[in-house]
Amino acid sequence: MNLIDSSNEKFDLNLLKKSDQKYDKPEYFSYESLKMIKTDGTEELISGNYLGIKKKIIPTKGWFNIQKEYYPNGNIKLKRIYNKTSKGDYGLMYEFDEYGKLTKTTNFDEGWKTSFEAVTEIAKEYIQKYNYKIDVSANAVINTDPQWNKQYVKIWRKENDGKKYWQIGLNKGHDDNPDDKKCERVVILMDDSSGKVLKNEHYFDWYNRFFKEL
């Protein structure tokens, strides 16, 4: 998950245009939102105001988005990544002072034994077992629009009573099924310390219901 590093960088403020929105104080302002699309399809969503700038980078492939924040002078403030399929903290987060000097590194993977890649290998086994057609490789195009009639996967971390777990959810829609069986689901619970599957369940459910928590 080396999508970011601790290097200094500066945002080009010339890319932004101040909006016409009026504020009580003249020093207050906001920028017009900006969307940029790279040649490989990667999207960059940029917003900001007098307090700073935020840039969300959405690669076309892979499991993670990138979040970058900048000070009003354009110097980098923060870099981190987010799982496209669920909330939670993953990988490294870098924080910088107003001059672009690295001040803090947080490793959100510290204390977790099983890697994200190892979890995707378990997901592959169940995808094959239950005849899903989902790519979970590092360069996969991940479906981030979990409609009931689509095939998609979610992976998330959770903790309970001081123990760490991973859970995988698979979804497949069936148009011809009755309403209470529209979604075919598989959920897998993994023990983080050993990387082994503790439980798994294959079931049918209503439209767009949350995955069962095992």
Secondary structure, DSSP 4 states (H G I P E B T S, - for coil): -----S---B--GGG--B-----SSTT--BBPPEEEE-TTS-EEEEEEETTEEEEEEE-SSSSEEEEEEE-TTSBEEEEEEEESSS-S-EEEEEEE-TTS-EEEEEETTTT--S-HHHHHHHHHHHHHHTT-----STT--------TTS-EEEEEEEEETTEEEEEEEEEEE-TTS-GGGSEEEEEEEEETTT--EEEEEEEEESTTPPPPP-
